[in-house]
Amino acid sequence: MSSVLVISDAEFETEVLKASQPVLVYFWAPWCGPCRLMTPVMDHLATAYADRLKVVKMEVDPNPEAVKEYKVEGVPALRLFQNGTVIESSEGALPKPKVEAMVAPYL
């Protein structure tokens, strides 16, 4: 059971920008091969850090507002938010240790 929350543009402000804890936004697409490699990593982070980190997943095609606003140019893409601001970002598939290293300073 994954605790990754699937959201849309309509929920972005409430779930990400107004969140009380850091939020890792995972931008993906069903046609993206490398995204399949990231899904287990996101599931792991959502479970392992459930008390300190919110992990949300956004499909890029039906959610153009967040994609444009946060300059997502390729998928998979990660944006780490704290207090409504992007504090870290990456594009492309990353191994689990690199993603953990990216979020660790903010937990």
SESEKE-492023 format. One record per atom (N, C-alpha, C): residue number from 1; residue in one letter; atom name; x, y, z. Coordinates in Angstrom, 1 decimal, padded with zeros to 4 digits. Example, Ala and Ser with C-alpha at 12.3 -4.5 7.8 and 13.67 -1.06 7.14 Angstrom:
# residues 2
[atom 1,A,N,[013.2,-005.7,007.8]]
[atom 1,A,CA,[012.3,-004.5,007.8]]
[atom 1,A,C,[013.2,-003.3,007.8]]
[atom 2,S,N,[012.8,-002.2,007.1]]
[atom 2,S,CA,[013.7,-001.1,007.1]]
[atom 2,S,C,[012.9,000.0,007.9]]
***
This chain:
# residues 107
[atom 1,M,N,[000.8,-001.2,000.0]]
[atom 1,M,CA,[000.0,000.0,000.0]]
[atom 1,M,C,[000.9,001.2,000.0]]
[atom 2,S,N,[000.8,002.0,-001.0]]
[atom 2,S,CA,[001.6,003.2,-001.1]]
[atom 2,S,C,[000.9,004.4,-000.4]]
[atom 3,S,N,[001.7,005.2,000.2]]
[atom 3,S,CA,[001.1,006.4,000.8]]
[atom 3,S,C,[001.4,007.7,000.0]]
[atom 4,V,N,[001.8,007.4,-001.3]]
[atom 4,V,CA,[002.0,008.5,-002.2]]
[atom 4,V,C,[000.6,009.0,-002.6]]
[atom 5,L,N,[000.4,010.3,-002.4]]
[atom 5,L,CA,[-000.9,011.0,-002.7]]
[atom 5,L,C,[-000.9,011.5,-004.2]]
[atom 6,V,N,[-001.9,011.0,-004.9]]
[atom 6,V,CA,[-002.0,011.5,-006.3]]
[atom 6,V,C,[-002.9,012.8,-006.3]]
[atom 7,I,N,[-002.3,013.8,-006.9]]
[atom 7,I,CA,[-003.0,015.1,-006.9]]
[atom 7,I,C,[-003.1,015.7,-008.3]]
[atom 8,S,N,[-003.9,016.7,-008.4]]
[atom 8,S,CA,[-004.1,017.4,-009.7]]
[atom 8,S,C,[-003.8,018.9,-009.5]]
[atom 9,D,N,[-003.8,019.7,-010.5]]
[atom 9,D,CA,[-003.6,021.2,-010.4]]
[atom 9,D,C,[-004.6,021.8,-009.4]]
[atom 10,A,N,[-005.8,021.3,-009.4]]
[atom 10,A,CA,[-006.8,021.9,-008.5]]
[atom 10,A,C,[-006.5,021.7,-007.0]]
[atom 11,E,N,[-005.7,020.6,-006.7]]
[atom 11,E,CA,[-005.4,020.3,-005.3]]
[atom 11,E,C,[-004.0,020.8,-004.9]]
[atom 12,F,N,[-003.2,021.3,-005.9]]
[atom 12,F,CA,[-001.8,021.7,-005.6]]
[atom 12,F,C,[-001.6,022.7,-004.5]]
[atom 13,E,N,[-002.4,023.7,-004.5]]
[atom 13,E,CA,[-002.2,024.8,-003.5]]
[atom 13,E,C,[-002.4,024.2,-002.1]]
[atom 14,T,N,[-003.5,023.5,-001.9]]
[atom 14,T,CA,[-003.8,022.9,-000.6]]
[atom 14,T,C,[-002.9,021.8,-000.1]]
[atom 15,E,N,[-002.5,020.9,-001.0]]
[atom 15,E,CA,[-001.7,019.7,-000.7]]
[atom 15,E,C,[-000.2,020.0,-000.6]]
[atom 16,V,N,[000.2,021.0,-001.4]]
[atom 16,V,CA,[001.7,021.3,-001.5]]
[atom 16,V,C,[002.0,022.6,-000.9]]
[atom 17,L,N,[001.5,023.7,-001.4]]
[atom 17,L,CA,[001.9,025.0,-001.0]]
[atom 17,L,C,[001.5,025.3,000.4]]
[atom 18,K,N,[000.4,024.8,000.9]]
[atom 18,K,CA,[000.0,025.1,002.3]]
[atom 18,K,C,[000.3,024.0,003.3]]
[atom 19,A,N,[001.1,023.0,002.8]]
[atom 19,A,CA,[001.5,021.9,003.7]]
[atom 19,A,C,[002.3,022.4,004.9]]
[atom 20,S,N,[002.2,021.7,006.0]]
[atom 20,S,CA,[003.0,022.1,007.2]]
[atom 20,S,C,[004.3,021.4,007.2]]
[atom 21,Q,N,[004.6,020.4,006.4]]
[atom 21,Q,CA,[005.8,019.7,006.3]]
[atom 21,Q,C,[006.4,019.8,004.9]]
[atom 22,P,N,[007.6,019.4,004.7]]
[atom 22,P,CA,[008.2,019.4,003.3]]
[atom 22,P,C,[007.4,018.4,002.5]]
[atom 23,V,N,[007.2,018.8,001.2]]
[atom 23,V,CA,[006.5,018.0,000.2]]
[atom 23,V,C,[007.4,017.7,-001.0]]
[atom 24,L,N,[007.5,016.4,-001.3]]
[atom 24,L,CA,[008.2,016.0,-002.5]]
[atom 24,L,C,[007.2,015.8,-003.6]]
[atom 25,V,N,[007.2,016.6,-004.7]]
[atom 25,V,CA,[006.3,016.4,-005.8]]
[atom 25,V,C,[007.0,015.6,-006.9]]
[atom 26,Y,N,[006.4,014.5,-007.3]]
[atom 26,Y,CA,[006.9,013.7,-008.3]]
[atom 26,Y,C,[006.1,013.8,-009.6]]
[atom 27,F,N,[006.6,014.5,-010.6]]
[atom 27,F,CA,[005.9,014.6,-011.9]]
[atom 27,F,C,[006.3,013.5,-012.8]]
[atom 28,W,N,[005.3,012.9,-013.4]]
[atom 28,W,CA,[005.5,011.6,-014.1]]
[atom 28,W,C,[004.5,011.6,-015.3]]
[atom 29,A,N,[004.6,010.6,-016.1]]
[atom 29,A,CA,[003.7,010.3,-017.3]]
[atom 29,A,C,[003.6,008.8,-017.5]]
[atom 30,P,N,[002.5,008.3,-017.9]]
[atom 30,P,CA,[002.3,006.9,-018.2]]
[atom 30,P,C,[003.2,006.4,-019.3]]
[atom 31,W,N,[003.5,007.3,-020.3]]
[atom 31,W,CA,[004.3,006.9,-021.4]]
[atom 31,W,C,[005.8,007.0,-021.2]]
[atom 32,C,N,[006.2,007.3,-019.9]]
[atom 32,C,CA,[007.6,007.6,-019.6]]
[atom 32,C,C,[008.3,006.3,-019.0]]
[atom 33,G,N,[009.2,005.7,-019.7]]
[atom 33,G,CA,[009.9,004.5,-019.2]]
[atom 33,G,C,[010.6,004.8,-017.9]]
[atom 34,P,N,[011.5,005.8,-017.8]]
[atom 34,P,CA,[012.2,006.0,-016.5]]
[atom 34,P,C,[011.3,006.3,-015.3]]
[atom 35,C,N,[010.1,006.8,-015.6]]
[atom 35,C,CA,[009.2,007.0,-014.5]]
[atom 35,C,C,[008.9,005.7,-013.8]]
[atom 36,R,N,[008.8,004.6,-014.5]]
[atom 36,R,CA,[008.6,003.3,-013.9]]
[atom 36,R,C,[009.6,002.9,-012.8]]
[atom 37,L,N,[010.9,003.4,-013.1]]
[atom 37,L,CA,[012.0,003.2,-012.1]]
[atom 37,L,C,[011.8,004.0,-010.9]]
[atom 38,M,N,[011.2,005.2,-011.0]]
[atom 38,M,CA,[011.0,006.1,-009.9]]
[atom 38,M,C,[009.9,005.7,-008.9]]
[atom 39,T,N,[008.8,005.0,-009.5]]
[atom 39,T,CA,[007.7,004.7,-008.6]]
[atom 39,T,C,[008.0,004.0,-007.4]]
[atom 40,P,N,[008.8,002.9,-007.4]]
[atom 40,P,CA,[009.2,002.2,-006.1]]
[atom 40,P,C,[009.9,003.1,-005.2]]
[atom 41,V,N,[010.8,004.0,-005.7]]
[atom 41,V,CA,[011.5,005.0,-004.9]]
[atom 41,V,C,[010.6,005.9,-004.1]]
[atom 42,M,N,[009.6,006.4,-004.9]]
[atom 42,M,CA,[008.6,007.3,-004.3]]
[atom 42,M,C,[007.8,006.6,-003.2]]
[atom 43,D,N,[007.4,005.3,-003.5]]
[atom 43,D,CA,[006.6,004.5,-002.5]]
[atom 43,D,C,[007.5,004.3,-001.3]]
[atom 44,H,N,[008.7,004.0,-001.4]]
[atom 44,H,CA,[009.6,003.8,-000.3]]
[atom 44,H,C,[009.7,005.1,000.6]]
[atom 45,L,N,[009.9,006.3,-000.1]]
[atom 45,L,CA,[010.1,007.5,000.7]]
[atom 45,L,C,[008.8,007.9,001.4]]
[atom 46,A,N,[007.7,007.7,000.7]]
[atom 46,A,CA,[006.4,008.0,001.3]]
[atom 46,A,C,[006.1,007.1,002.6]]
[atom 47,T,N,[006.6,005.9,002.6]]
[atom 47,T,CA,[006.4,005.0,003.7]]
[atom 47,T,C,[007.5,005.3,004.8]]
[atom 48,A,N,[008.7,005.3,004.4]]
[atom 48,A,CA,[009.8,005.5,005.3]]
[atom 48,A,C,[009.8,006.8,006.1]]
[atom 49,Y,N,[009.4,007.9,005.4]]
[atom 49,Y,CA,[009.4,009.2,006.0]]
[atom 49,Y,C,[008.0,009.8,006.2]]
[atom 50,A,N,[007.0,008.9,006.4]]
[atom 50,A,CA,[005.6,009.4,006.4]]
[atom 50,A,C,[005.4,010.4,007.5]]
[atom 51,D,N,[006.1,010.4,008.6]]
[atom 51,D,CA,[005.9,011.4,009.7]]
[atom 51,D,C,[006.6,012.7,009.4]]
[atom 52,R,N,[007.5,012.8,008.4]]
[atom 52,R,CA,[008.3,014.0,008.2]]
[atom 52,R,C,[008.2,014.6,006.8]]
[atom 53,L,N,[007.7,013.8,005.9]]
[atom 53,L,CA,[007.7,014.2,004.5]]
[atom 53,L,C,[006.4,013.7,003.8]]
[atom 54,K,N,[005.8,014.6,003.0]]
[atom 54,K,CA,[004.6,014.3,002.2]]
[atom 54,K,C,[005.1,014.0,000.8]]
[atom 55,V,N,[004.7,012.9,000.2]]
[atom 55,V,CA,[005.1,012.6,-001.2]]
[atom 55,V,C,[003.8,012.6,-002.0]]
[atom 56,V,N,[003.8,013.5,-003.1]]
[atom 56,V,CA,[002.7,013.6,-004.0]]
[atom 56,V,C,[003.1,013.3,-005.4]]
[atom 57,K,N,[002.2,012.8,-006.2]]
[atom 57,K,CA,[002.5,012.4,-007.6]]
[atom 57,K,C,[001.5,013.1,-008.5]]
[atom 58,M,N,[002.1,013.7,-009.5]]
[atom 58,M,CA,[001.3,014.5,-010.5]]
[atom 58,M,C,[001.6,014.0,-011.9]]
[atom 59,E,N,[000.5,013.6,-012.6]]
[atom 59,E,CA,[000.7,013.2,-014.0]]
[atom 59,E,C,[000.8,014.5,-014.8]]
[atom 60,V,N,[001.8,014.7,-015.7]]
[atom 60,V,CA,[002.1,016.0,-016.3]]
[atom 60,V,C,[001.0,016.4,-017.3]]
[atom 61,D,N,[000.6,015.4,-018.2]]
[atom 61,D,CA,[-000.3,015.8,-019.3]]
[atom 61,D,C,[-001.7,016.5,-018.8]]
[atom 62,P,N,[-002.3,015.9,-017.8]]
[atom 62,P,CA,[-003.6,016.5,-017.4]]
[atom 62,P,C,[-003.4,017.7,-016.4]]
[atom 63,N,N,[-002.2,018.0,-016.1]]
[atom 63,N,CA,[-001.9,019.1,-015.1]]
[atom 63,N,C,[-001.0,020.1,-015.6]]
[atom 64,P,N,[-001.3,020.9,-016.6]]
[atom 64,P,CA,[-000.4,021.8,-017.2]]
[atom 64,P,C,[000.0,023.0,-016.4]]
[atom 65,E,N,[-000.9,023.4,-015.4]]
[atom 65,E,CA,[-000.6,024.6,-014.6]]
[atom 65,E,C,[000.7,024.4,-013.8]]
[atom 66,A,N,[000.7,023.3,-013.0]]
[atom 66,A,CA,[001.9,023.1,-012.1]]
[atom 66,A,C,[003.1,022.8,-013.0]]
[atom 67,V,N,[003.0,022.1,-014.1]]
[atom 67,V,CA,[004.1,021.8,-015.0]]
[atom 67,V,C,[004.7,023.1,-015.5]]
[atom 68,K,N,[003.9,024.0,-015.9]]
[atom 68,K,CA,[004.4,025.3,-016.4]]
[atom 68,K,C,[005.0,026.2,-015.2]]
[atom 69,E,N,[004.2,026.3,-014.2]]
[atom 69,E,CA,[004.7,027.1,-013.0]]
[atom 69,E,C,[006.0,026.7,-012.5]]
[atom 70,Y,N,[006.3,025.4,-012.4]]
[atom 70,Y,CA,[007.5,024.9,-011.8]]
[atom 70,Y,C,[008.5,024.4,-012.8]]
[atom 71,K,N,[008.3,024.8,-014.1]]
[atom 71,K,CA,[009.3,024.6,-015.2]]
[atom 71,K,C,[009.7,023.1,-015.3]]
[atom 72,V,N,[008.7,022.2,-015.3]]
[atom 72,V,CA,[009.0,020.8,-015.5]]
[atom 72,V,C,[009.2,020.6,-017.0]]
[atom 73,E,N,[010.4,020.3,-017.4]]
[atom 73,E,CA,[010.8,020.2,-018.8]]
[atom 73,E,C,[010.9,018.8,-019.3]]
[atom 74,G,N,[011.0,017.8,-018.3]]
[atom 74,G,CA,[011.1,016.4,-018.7]]
[atom 74,G,C,[010.6,015.6,-017.5]]
[atom 75,V,N,[010.3,014.4,-017.7]]
[atom 75,V,CA,[009.8,013.5,-016.7]]
[atom 75,V,C,[010.7,012.3,-016.7]]
[atom 76,P,N,[010.9,011.7,-015.5]]
[atom 76,P,CA,[010.4,012.1,-014.2]]
[atom 76,P,C,[011.1,013.4,-013.7]]
[atom 77,A,N,[010.4,014.1,-012.9]]
[atom 77,A,CA,[010.9,015.3,-012.3]]
[atom 77,A,C,[010.5,015.4,-010.9]]
[atom 78,L,N,[011.4,015.9,-010.1]]
[atom 78,L,CA,[011.1,016.1,-008.6]]
[atom 78,L,C,[011.2,017.5,-008.3]]
[atom 79,R,N,[010.3,018.0,-007.4]]
[atom 79,R,CA,[010.4,019.3,-006.8]]
[atom 79,R,C,[010.1,019.2,-005.3]]
[atom 80,L,N,[011.0,019.6,-004.5]]
[atom 80,L,CA,[010.8,019.6,-003.1]]
[atom 80,L,C,[010.4,020.9,-002.6]]
[atom 81,F,N,[009.3,021.0,-001.9]]
[atom 81,F,CA,[008.8,022.3,-001.4]]
[atom 81,F,C,[008.8,022.3,000.1]]
[atom 82,Q,N,[009.1,023.5,000.6]]
[atom 82,Q,CA,[008.9,023.8,002.0]]
[atom 82,Q,C,[008.4,025.2,002.2]]
[atom 83,N,N,[007.3,025.3,002.9]]
[atom 83,N,CA,[006.7,026.6,003.1]]
[atom 83,N,C,[006.3,027.2,001.8]]
[atom 84,G,N,[005.8,026.4,000.9]]
[atom 84,G,CA,[005.3,026.9,-000.4]]
[atom 84,G,C,[006.4,027.3,-001.4]]
[atom 85,T,N,[007.6,027.0,-001.1]]
[atom 85,T,CA,[008.7,027.4,-002.0]]
[atom 85,T,C,[009.5,026.2,-002.5]]
[atom 86,V,N,[010.0,026.1,-003.7]]
[atom 86,V,CA,[010.8,025.0,-004.2]]
[atom 86,V,C,[012.2,025.2,-003.6]]
[atom 87,I,N,[012.7,024.2,-002.8]]
[atom 87,I,CA,[014.0,024.3,-002.2]]
[atom 87,I,C,[015.0,023.3,-002.9]]
[atom 88,E,N,[014.5,022.3,-003.6]]
[atom 88,E,CA,[015.4,021.4,-004.4]]
[atom 88,E,C,[014.6,021.0,-005.6]]
[atom 89,S,N,[015.3,020.7,-006.7]]
[atom 89,S,CA,[014.6,020.2,-007.9]]
[atom 89,S,C,[015.6,019.3,-008.7]]
[atom 90,S,N,[015.0,018.4,-009.4]]
[atom 90,S,CA,[015.8,017.5,-010.3]]
[atom 90,S,C,[014.9,017.0,-011.4]]
[atom 91,E,N,[015.6,016.7,-012.5]]
[atom 91,E,CA,[014.9,016.1,-013.7]]
[atom 91,E,C,[015.6,014.8,-014.0]]
[atom 92,G,N,[014.9,013.8,-014.4]]
[atom 92,G,CA,[015.5,012.5,-014.8]]
[atom 92,G,C,[015.4,011.5,-013.6]]
[atom 93,A,N,[015.5,010.3,-014.0]]
[atom 93,A,CA,[015.5,009.2,-012.9]]
[atom 93,A,C,[016.7,009.3,-012.0]]
[atom 94,L,N,[016.5,009.1,-010.8]]
[atom 94,L,CA,[017.6,009.1,-009.8]]
[atom 94,L,C,[017.5,007.8,-009.0]]
[atom 95,P,N,[018.6,007.3,-008.5]]
[atom 95,P,CA,[018.6,006.1,-007.6]]
[atom 95,P,C,[018.1,006.6,-006.2]]
[atom 96,K,N,[017.6,005.6,-005.5]]
[atom 96,K,CA,[017.0,005.9,-004.2]]
[atom 96,K,C,[018.0,006.7,-003.3]]
[atom 97,P,N,[019.3,006.3,-003.2]]
[atom 97,P,CA,[020.2,007.0,-002.3]]
[atom 97,P,C,[020.3,008.5,-002.7]]
[atom 98,K,N,[020.2,008.8,-004.0]]
[atom 98,K,CA,[020.3,010.3,-004.4]]
[atom 98,K,C,[019.1,011.0,-004.0]]
[atom 99,V,N,[017.9,010.4,-004.1]]
[atom 99,V,CA,[016.7,011.1,-003.7]]
[atom 99,V,C,[016.7,011.2,-002.2]]
[atom 100,E,N,[017.1,010.2,-001.5]]
[atom 100,E,CA,[017.1,010.3,000.0]]
[atom 100,E,C,[018.1,011.4,000.4]]
[atom 101,A,N,[019.2,011.6,-000.3]]
[atom 101,A,CA,[020.2,012.6,000.0]]
[atom 101,A,C,[019.6,014.0,-000.3]]
[atom 102,M,N,[018.8,014.1,-001.3]]
[atom 102,M,CA,[018.2,015.3,-001.6]]
[atom 102,M,C,[017.2,015.8,-000.6]]
[atom 103,V,N,[016.4,014.9,000.0]]
[atom 103,V,CA,[015.4,015.3,001.0]]
[atom 103,V,C,[015.9,015.3,002.4]]
[atom 104,A,N,[017.0,014.6,002.7]]
[atom 104,A,CA,[017.4,014.4,004.1]]
[atom 104,A,C,[017.7,015.7,004.9]]
[atom 105,P,N,[018.3,016.7,004.2]]
[atom 105,P,CA,[018.6,018.0,005.0]]
[atom 105,P,C,[017.3,018.7,005.5]]
[atom 106,Y,N,[016.2,018.4,004.9]]
[atom 106,Y,CA,[015.0,019.1,005.2]]
[atom 106,Y,C,[014.0,018.4,006.1]]
[atom 107,L,N,[014.4,017.2,006.5]]
[atom 107,L,CA,[013.5,016.3,007.4]]
[atom 107,L,C,[013.7,016.6,008.8]]
***
